[in-house]
Amino acid sequence: MKWTIQYSMRHRIRRYCAASGPPRTARSCGARSPQRSEILSRGKAADGPDVHPRRRRKHPRPRLQPLAVEARSLVNGPATTTAGPCWTRRLVGRAPHEAPHLAARRDTCTAFGAKPSRTRNSAEALARRVLTDAGLPRINLLVDLYNAIGVAHPIPVGGEDTDRMNGTMQLVRSTGQEPFATVAGSEETVEHPEPGEAVRCDDEGVTCRRWNWRQGVRTRLTEESVNGVFLLERLAPMTIGELEAAGAELVEWPKKLSPGARITVDTPE
């Protein structure tokens, strides 16, 4: 079974599909076969993704629902001592992995064959830092902003520089052959994900490994970035309202940092 979340050429969320057959290669990552198009037309999206009826029992998969915030004409800059309001108080009295939505993501990652305590999703890893003296890492204004939103709600948030993306953004099961540009020992290098690993990719290669664990360097938001997309996805028990609240808070702060920015939100249907 192969599942895919597809984003449009403008990097907005398109739809969730399920398809059988061998995984695609990185070269054809953004293409859709006639078989996949046929399955897309039969898909269900009323309350999150569904699978083809004949495969529902045999191959259950998470009811994942995405939201995208696309922003143009952004103003980014170096990190500051504060990335927005203090959200850490929302974590008091609960370990990050005990948050219902993050617990659901851990269960899903385990089903993928991953070890969620070894490759923690970004929201859980950052929340653990916040509850220690380490605090949130300081990268740049936009990255610090979406990291803080991810800790606050809590939900993993991804940010990509759309000027550095190539073609359609997707969340897929890896073949193990897709290139992943990263840094090792202070030097840029290319790695490859494990076969079957949940990865986010465009037509050029992997942009984030293990769903929301490790972002690559090619499409990351830098101080020079002016156009970007922020990606959030919910799993039950998180509600659509909670997902949209996270998206609304994410929109609020770029508007303050970049008064001239043009921001579009693609919300779940």
N, C-alpha and C positions, 0 to 999 in steps of 0.2 A: 504494500500500500504506500502510495506517495501522496503527501498533502502539501498544499502551497497556499500562501497568502500572496496575492499580487497587488502591486501598486501601479498606477498609471504612469505614462511617460512623463507627466508633470509631477510624479512622486506622490500623488494622492492615492488614498486607498481605493482599490477597485472592487475586489470581491475575494471570497475564500472559496477554494475549490478542492476537490478530492479526485485523484486519478490513480488508476492501477497501471502497472507496467514498470519497466526499468527506470531508474532515476536519470534525469538529463545531465549532460555534461555542462561545465561552466560556460562553454562557448555558446550553448543554446539556452542558457539560463533564463533569458527574457522572452523566449518564443513560446507559442502555444500551438500544440498539435491539433488536428481535427478532432481527435478523440477527447482531448482536454476541453475543447470548445463545446463539444456535445455535452460533456458532463457538467460544465459550467451552467449551461442553460437549464439543467435539471436541479441545480443546487438549491438549498434552503438557507435563507439569511434572516429569518424573522427574529430570532433571539440568539444570534451567534451562528457559527458555522455548523454544518451538519454533513453527513456523509451520504453517499448513494444508498438508497434503502436496502439493496441487496447486500451491502457490506457493513451495515450499521452494527449488527450484532457481533460479527466476526472481527471487525477492526474498529473498535471505538476510538475516538480521538477527542482532544479537548475542545470545548465550545469557546473558542477564542474570538474576541471581537476587538478590532483595531480602531484607533482614532489617530488622525494625523493633523499636525499644525504646520502649515507651510508659510514661511515668512520671507519676504523679499525686502531689499534695501535696509538690512539690519546694520546696526552700529555695534561692533564688538570691541573689546579692549582687554588689557591685562586684568588679572584677578585682583580683587580688593579684599580687605579684611572681612567684609560682609557681602553676601551675595543676595541680599533681600531680607525679609523679616525672619525672625527666629522661629523656626518650625520644629526644633528638636524637642520641645516640650510635649509634642503629640506622641512621642515614643515612650514616655515615662511609664513604668510599671509593666512593660511587656517586652519580651525578647523579640527581636525583629522577625525571626522565623515563625513566631507564633501568630503574627498578623494573619487573618484568614486568607487574604488574597495571596500572600507570599507562601503560606503553607500549601495552597493549591498549586502554585507554580513549582514548588519543590516536588510534590507528588507527580506532576506532569513531567518534570525533568527526569525523575526516576524512571518513569514509563518509557522515556526516550533512551534509557540506558546510561544516562549521565549520573554523576555523584554530586548532588546539590550542595553537600557540605564542602566539597573540594572546589567546585566551580560555581560559586554563589552568584545569583543574579545581581545586577548592579544595585538595586534598591536595598536588598538585604545586606550586601557587603558594605555599602555606604552607611546604613543605619548602625551597623556594628561599630564602625569607626566613630560615628557621632557619639555613641554611648561610652566611648573611651576618651582619653585625653588627646587622641590623634585628631579628632574633628574631621570635617569634610576637607578633601584635598582642594587646593586652589589651582585651577587650570587657566581659565579666562572667564570673562563675564557671563557669556552664554552657557558654557559648560557648567559653571558653578551654579547657575540659575536652574537648569533642568535637573542637575543632581539634587539640589535642595527640594525641588518639587517632588522628585521620586522618593525622597526620604519622608516627606511630609504626608503623603497620601495612604500608604506607601505603594508605589507601583514603579517598576522599571521604566525609565524614559531613555530613548535613544535620540541622538542628534546627529544629522548628516549635513555636510556641505553639498548642496545640490549642484553647484558649479563643478564639483569634482566627481559627481556620479555619472555613470555611463549607462543609459537605457533604463529599463524597468527594475524597480526595487521589489524583491520578493523575500519571503521567509520559506525556506525549503529544507528538505533532508539532503545532506551533502552526499556527493559521490565519493568524496575523498580526493578528488583531483583538482578542485577549485583552488586558485591561488589566494592567499591571505597575507597582505602586506602588514608587517608588524615591526617591532623593535626588539632586538635581543643584544644585550651587552652594549647598549648605546649606539648600535648600528642597525640600520634598516635591513630587513631580510624578508624572505617569502617562506611562509609555512603552508601546510595543507591540513584542513580539518580531517577528523576521522570519518570514515564512511558511515552514513546514517545519522551523523550529527545534525542537530537543528541549527541552521545558519541563516543569517540575513545576507543577501547578495544582490549585486546588480549584474549587468551583462559582462563586466570586466572581471569580477571575482567576489570573494567574500568580504563583507564590510564589518560583520560582527559574528563572533563564534558563540556556540552553545546558547543560542537565542538572545540572551542579554548579559553575557558574561564578559567578553573581551572584545573591545572595538579595535579595528584596524586603523592604520595611520593615513591611508589614502583619502578617505572621505570625512575624517573627523573635522569638527569645527575648530578653526584657529582664530587668532586675533585679526587676521585679514579677511575672514569670511563675511560675506554680505548677504548671501542667500542660503537658506537652510530649511530643513524639515525636521520636526520633532515627532517621534513615533511612540505611541502608548498602546498597550493591548490589555484587555481585561479577561480574566477567567472568573467564573462563579467561585465564591459568593459575591464578588464585587459586582455592583449593579451598574447599569448604563448611566444612571444619575451620578454615581461616584466617579465613573470614568470621565464624564463630561465636566464634572467639577474640577478634576485634576487638569483637564485641558483648558478650562476657563482660567484657572490660576496661572497656567503656563503662558497663556496669551497676555495676561495682565502686565507681567514684568517686561517682556520685550517691547511692549508699547511704551512703557516708561523710559526704557533705555534707548529706544529708537522711535521717537515720535513720528517720523516719516515712513515707518515700515508699513508694508502692505501684507496683512495677515489673513489667511484663509484657514478655516477649520473644517475638516471632513469628519463628521460625526457618524456613529453607527445608525443604521436605518432600522 
